[in-house]
């Protein structure tokens, strides 16, 4: 065996932290050969650069090219910076999402570790697997109910190895870290905003096995876990796991693959599970455990705006009355309005509101015309109501207008907007603290983010116009609406209530929400997706283009879709649709258009895109592009 080892060519295959994405071969001096290992960090010359660059060793003793090779300069870290499981996850991500290798390496090895080690041999990344087989479980229930089960599983797994608790955002990670430290006296935080020194400390603590529980965002998936025993994904349905930049991948799918590589259990936690997870349950690829509510969910009620408007125009009589009750009893309320700035024309005589003839969306005013924000349908506004001939009244329904109407109805009210008055995480935490201490009566917000829902005095949460959420034309619109509203209900106090103002009170999503019949929704939605061959039955790649000229962008999108229809014929079960106008249809001063590619061969399509664009011809120099993967 020793003789065979001695005869191996002294050649290393390495991967760089910068482009090119391909791997390179280097010769190894005789004195360095015994010390270098797969996963070691080395320093190599690159092209005509005057300074050498760091690289990670992928294999040794396997020459791939004939001819003279440049020599390895030195070993920066003898102990591996990538273990076998990390390398397997990187290879899987490259194959399934076509993410360049150097992008993944930068996520896996912090910049502060790409330098000579001060204490050689300190870190050991040898894996110690505890279980021969892995199992995936979907845990469905209220956050407070499933939290006890999750913490018990974390505590049990942490006694034998390491636990990764994945969260969709930094705020959720900090919240769960505080709970874990309080209950288990365990936990370390990881997210993209850590300093290089903090990243290095966490990385080394994991590699040494000193950290038993890591709570972090999707980038934590690429860190070393030599004794991983459990992967837990909180709010697995969250769209925040769909990483878009710099390259697309899905955090939940990578978490499942990480658990498979380490052969450890994976626990998916959710209030309203994703369709992908429910399909796994139906295929017997995932166990399903539904937890009974320890207390009933808060009541959800839909109010018909078409028949119940008050003198405030934006507020129904029911909402105005319930707000008055909150003020009289010293309770608090949260008002959510999903659009910040839009001006509508409503008839002052019959309250007629123009709707888009193509998609049924309320039409805002853009100059002298109506312009649909979803499909870009444009029509002249006219001088009078087409229904009764009455005069138009300008109605601005941005969040500022909601605040103005609220102060007109209740002059002494104390209200605050968290989008305007809390622009940093520290300011938002301070605002939530002030709201819990009853320094404010009403909190206004522009999204379904769970802000200040833990206030013990909260009695009412209301969507000023739920149609902006329900009328999303994206095929995931219904699923996301139910998940977002379900998450709000989940975090609200037991005796509070959710009020949804809508012009479509019989919308099926509202029925599923108010009657808590989510399993029926999953069944019908999966049947609809199967008929359309949409995700999760195929993967959707959304290619988003942006430009300042909307007309030119639409024309370019049509020609590009026609080109893609021909190019994708060589890939089985691949279909191109579009051009599609997303919602919202603009970002700042840029118009948006998307082309949809439905395919079971995602990596092949992404890898072919650069060549297709080259063959398509020159594109505008200021054209923006973004790829979005929808599993």
N, C-alpha and C positions, 0 to 999 in steps of 0.2 A: 504493500500500500504506500509506503514511504517513497519507494522508487517511482511509483506512478505519479505521486504528487510532485516529485522533483522534476518530472518530465513535462509538466504542464507549462505551456508558454506563459511567460510573464507579461500578460496582457489584461487590461481592465476595460470593461464597458461601463461608461459613466453617463449620468444625466445631469444637465446644467440647470441652474435656477433661472436662466434667461433663455430666450430663443437662440438657436433653433430648437424645435421640439424633438428632433431625432437624437438618438444617443450617439456617443463618440467613443472611439477606442484610443487607448494610450498605453505605451510601453512602461513597465515598472522597473526601476533600478533594482539590482540584486539585493541591496541592503534593506530596501523597503518592502520587498515581497512577503516575507513572513508576517509582517505586522498589519498588512492591509486585509480587510475582510469585506464581505458583501454588506452594504449598508454604511460603510465608513465614509467620513467626510474627507475629501482630498482637495488638493489645489492643483490646477492644470493650466497650461497655456492655451489661449484661444485665438486663432487667426493671427492678425497683425496687432492685436491689443498689446499695449506695453505692460499692463498689469494682469497677473493671473486671476483666475476666477475659481470659486468653490464649486464642487460637484459631488454627487453621491454615487458610490460604486453599486452597480446593478448586478454584475457578474465578473468572475475572474477566471483566467486561463482558457477563454474561448475566443480565439482570434477570428474575426469576421472579414478582414481586409488584408490583401497582400500588399507588401511594400513597407517602407519605413514609417514608423509611428513616432509622434512627439512623445517625450518622456513625462511621466508623472513627476511633479516638482516636490511635493511633500504631503504628509498625512496631517490633516488638521485635527481630526478626532478618530482615534482608533476604534472606540466603542461605536457600534452602529447608531446612526441617527434615524434610521428607518428599520423597523422589524419586519418579519415576513408577512404579518397580517396587514401592516400599513401598505407594503408594496402590492399585496393582492388587492386591497381596496382601491389603490390608485390605478392599477391596471383595469379593474372592472369599471371604474368611472370613465377612464379614457375610452374603453370599448363601447360603453352604453350611452355616453353623453358627449363624446368627442371633445372633451376638455383637454387642452394641451398639457403635456407632462410638466413643463416648467411652472405652470400656474398652480397645479396641485402640490408640487414640491414646495413652493413658497408658502402654501397654507399649512403644510405638514411640519416644516422646519422653520421656526422664527428666525428673522434676520440676525438677532443677537447670538444665535447658535452657529452661524456660518463663519466662525473664526476659531483660531487655535484654542484648544481646551487648556485650562490652567491646572487641572488635576486629572491626568490621564487615567483612564480606566474607572472613572467614578460611576458612570451610568451603564446599566446593564438592561438590555431590551429582550432578554430571552423569555419566551412565552411559556406560561404554565396554565394550560387549559384544565378546567375543573369538570366540565361536562362533555360527554362524547356527542351529544345530540342537542339541537336547539329547538325551541318551540316559540311560536308567535301567538300572543294573546291580545285581543281587542277588549279593552276595559271601557264600558260605556256607562255613564252616570253623571250625577252632579259633581262638581269639583270637590266640594267638602266631603262627599261620600267616598269618592274614589281616592282622595288624598290619603286616607288612613291605610288603604290597601297598598298604595304606591309606596308610602313611607315604610310599611312593614316589609315589603319586598326589597326595598333599598337597604334597610338595616340588616336583613338576613344575608343578602348578597355581599354587602361590604365586609362582613365578618370573614368571608372566604376569599374575596378578591376585590376588584374595582368595579365601579358603577358609573355609567355615563347617563346623565339626565339631560335630554335635549329639549330646548325650549324654542318657540318661534321668534322671540325677541328678547332684548336685554332687560326690559322691565319685568317680564314674566320670569326670566332667569333669576333676577335679584329677589323677587317675591318667593320663589320656591327655595332658593338658597337660604333665606332667612327662616323659613319653616323647617327645613332640614337641620339647620344648625340648632334651632330651638328644640326639636324633638329628638334628634339623633346625635347632636354635637359633631356633625360631619359636614363637609362641603367646601369646595373651592370653586370660584367663579372664573369662567372663560368667555370672552367675547372679543369682537374686532377692535374695540376702543381701548384695550389694555396697552400699556406702554411696553416697549421692547424688554425692559428689565422684568416687568411682571410676566410677560409671556415666557421668558426664559425660565423664571422661577417655577411656573406651573408646569412647563414641559419637563424640566428635570425632576420635579416632584412626582409626576406621573411615571416617567421612565424608571425611577428608582423604586416605584411602588409605595411611596410615602403618602400619596393622595388616594383615598378610598372612594371618594365621591366627587365627580366633576359635574358641575351644572353649567351648561353653556349653550351657545347658538350653533348653527350648522357647521361652522369651521372647526369645531371641536372634534368632529368625526375623524379628522386626519391626524390627530395627536397619538402618541404611543400609549398603548394599554397592554403592558406585558401580562397582567393578571385579570383581564376583563371577565366579569361574571354576569353582568346584566346591562342591557340597553333599554332605556325607558324614554319614550317620545311623548311629551305632553302636548295636548291640543294637536293631535296628528293631522287633523283636517285643515289646519291653518294654511292659507296661501303664502305665508311668510317663508315656508320651507321651499317654495319654488324660487331658488336663487337665479337671478337673471344676469348679473354682471359680476366679474368680467366675462364669464362663460356660464351657460345654463346647466343646472343640475337640480335634482330634487333631494332635499335633506332627508325626508322620510324614507325614500328608496335606498339612499346610501346607508341609513341607520339599519335597515333590514339586512342589507348585504354585509355590513360590519358584523352583525350578530351571527350571520351564517358563517362568515370566515372564522370567527372565534368559537363557533359552535356553542353559543350561549343563548339564553332566552331573550326575547324582545317583547316589551310591553307597550302597546299603543293605547294611549289614553285620550278620551274624547267625550264631549257632551253630545254632539251630533256627528257621528262618524262620517268619514269621507266615503264616497261610492267605491273608491278603489279598495278600501279596507273591507267594506261589506261584500264586495265581489270575492275577495280572498276567503271570507267566511263561507260563502256559498260554494266555493271550490274546495272546501276543507283544507285550505292552506293556512288557516288561522282559527284559533279558538275564539269564541265570543262569550263574554261574561257581561251581562247587563245587571247593574246594581239598582235595586229598588230605592226610591227616594226616601230618605229618613224623614223629610218634611215635604209637604206639597210645594210644587213650584208656584211662584207668584202668578196671579191671574193676568191673562193677556186678552185685550179687548180691541176690536176694530171698530172705528167710528167712520161713518159715511160722510165725507166732506161735502158731497153734492147736496145734502139735505140738512146739514147741521152746522152751517157756518154762523159764526157770531159777528158782532159788530167789528171785531178785530180782523176779519177776512181770513187771516192765516189760521186762526184758532177756532175750533168747533165750540159749540156751547158746552159740550161735555168736558173738553179740555179746560176751558175757562172756569167752569164750576169746580173741577178737581184742583186746579191751581189755587183757587180761592180757599178751598178747604185746607190745603196744605199751609197756606199763610195763617189761617185762623187757628190751626192746631199746633203751629210751631214746627211743622214737618218741612222736608226739603223735596225738591224736584230737579230732574235733569231733563233738559230739552235737547234733542238731537235733530239737526237739519243737515242733510248730506250735500247740499250745494251752497257755496259761499256767495256767489254773485251771479244773478240772472234777473232780467227784467221781462215781465209778461204783460200782455194786454188782456184785461178781463172786462166784460161788458158791465157797465154800471147799472143797467136795467134788469138783465136776466142772468147775470153772472156767467155768461158763456165764456169758455176758455178754449182757444184753438188747439187742436191736437194734430199731430203729424199724420197725414193720410197713409203713409207707408208703414209706420211702426206704432202709432198711437201714443207717442210721447208728447207731453205738453210742450208747446212751441215757445221758446223765448224770443225776444226781439233782438235783432242784429241790424242796427241802422234803421232803415225803413221797411225791412223785410223780416219775416219769420225764418229762423234757421234751426233745423232739428239738430240737437247736439249728438245724436246717435247715427243717423243715416245721412246727414247733411242735406236733407230735402229743404229747398228754399221756395218761398211763396210770398207775394206782396201782402203786407199787413192790412192795407185798406184803411179807410177813414172811419168806418162804423162797423158795428157787430153784424156779421152775415146772417145771424139767426133772427134778430128782432129789429135791427137798424139802430139800436141804442149806441150811445157814445162809449168809446174805449176809455178805460182807466188804466194808467200805468201802475203796475204792481211789481215792486222789486222784492224778490223772495230769497235774497241772500241771508246769511246769518246775522248781518248787521240789521237788516230789516226786521228779522224775528225779534231781535233785542229791542228795537224801537217800538214795535207793536206791544211787546210785553210790558214795557215801561208806560205806555199809554193806558193799558188796561189796569195796571197796578203801579201807580206812581211811587209808592213807598217801598217797592220791592228791591231787594239787594241781590243783584245778579252779576255773574262773572263769566267770561268766555275763556275756556282753557286753550283754544287755538291762538288767541291774541295775548293773553296775560300769562301764559306758561309755555315759553318757547324752548326751554331746556328741561332736561330730566330733573334737575334739582328744583327748578321753579314749579314743575308739575307736581312733584312730591309735596312741596310746600303748599300748593293750592289744594291738594287732596286733604292735607292735614287741617288746613283752615276750614275746608268744607265740612269735615267730620266734627269740627269744633263749633259748627253752626255760625260761622262768620258770614256765610252767604245763604240766601234762600233758594236760589235757582242757579244751576250750572248749565251753560250753553256749550255745545260741542258740534263739530262738523263730521264726526265719524262714529262708527260702532265700537270704538276702542273702549275697553272696560275701565273707564276713568271714574274714580270716586264712588264706585258702586258699593264699597264696603262701609259707607257712612251709616251709622245706626239710626239716623233720623230720616233716611231716604224713604219716601212714601210713594213717589211717582216717577216713572221714566216714560217719556213720550217722544215718538217720531212725528215731527211736524208735517212731513209729507212722505209717507211710506212708499208712495208710488215711485219715487226716485230710486228706491231699492228694488221694488218688485218688478219694474218694467225694464230691467237690464236685459238687453237682447242677446247677450252672450249665453251660450248653451249651459254654462255653469251658473247663470244668474239665479235660478230658483234654489239651487243647492247652497250657494253662498249666502243668499238672503236668509234661508232657514238656519244655517250655521251661525251667522252673525247675530240674529235675533235670539237663537237658542243660547248663545254664550252670554248675552245680556241678561236673559231670564235666569241663567244659572248662577250668576254672581249677585243678583239683587237680593235684598233682605226678604225674608219669608212673607211678611205682611204688606209688602209693597205691591204695585201693580204696573203693568206695561200697557200703554195706550198707543194705538197705531191709527193715525189719521190717513184715510185713503179714499179715493173715488171708486175703488174696486173692492168692496168689503167681502165679496165672494171669491176672491183670488184663492186658488188651491193652497198656496203656501201659507196664507193666514189660517186656513182651516187646519192644516197639519200642525201649525204652531199652537193654536188655541186649544185644540183637542189632544195635543201631545201624541199624535199618531204618526211618529216619525218612521216606523218600520214600513208602513204603507207607502210613504213617500219614497223610501229607498227601493222598494220593489217596483213601483211604477217608473221611477226615473231610470233604473237599470234596464228595464224593458225598452224604454224610449232610446236610451243610448245604444243598446244592441241593434235596434232597427236602423239607426243612423250610422252605426259603426264608429261612434265617437269614443273618446276615452271613458272608461278604462279598457275598452276593447281594441283600440289602437292608440298610438301616441300622437299627440298633436304638437307640431312645431309651428309656432306663430312667429313669422318674420315681420317685424314692425319697421316701417320706414317713416321718416319725418322730414318735412321741408316747409319752407315759408310760403310757397305757392301751392295752394290746394288743388287748383285745376291741373297743373302740370303733374302733381303727385298722383292724382287719380288716373291720368293717362298713362303714366309710367307703370302704375300698379297693374293696369289691365294688360299692358304688353308683357310685363314680367310673368303674370299668371299664365298667359298663353304660352310663353316660352317654357315655364315649369311643367305644364301639362305634357309637353312633348318630352322633356328631359327625364321626367319621373316614370315614363312608361317602362323603363328597363328594371324598375324596382317593384317587386310584387306587392299587391294590395296597397299601393300608394296612390293617394288622390289629392288633387290640388283644388282649393276653393278660394274664391275671392274675386277682386279685392274687397276686403272687409273693412268697414269704418268702425274702429273700436269705440268704447265708451269709457271716458270722455274722448271726444274726437280731436281735441287739441291739447297740446302741452305748451304752456306759455304762448309764444307767438308761432308755434310750429303746428302744422296740420299733420295728422297721423293717418296711415293706411296700413293694413296688414294683409299678408297672403298666408293662408293656412295650408299646411302640408300634413295630411293624415297618413301615418305609415307605421308598420310594425318594425321597420328597420331604421330607427332614429339615427344611430351612429353613422350609417352609410349615407344618409341624406345630408347630415351636417358636414361630413367630410367632403361631400361632392359640391357643396354650395360655392366655395371659392372658384372652382373651375367653371361652374355654370355661370357665375357672374362675369367671369372673364370672357366666356363665349357669347354672352348676351350683348356685350358691347359697352361703350363708355357710359358710366353713370354720373349724374351731377356731382360736382366736387363737394357741395355742402349738404349732401344727402346723409341723414343720420340713420343708423341701423341698429336694431336690437333683436336678439333671438330669445324667445320665451318658450320653454318646454312645459307642456301640460301632459302629465302622465295619465 
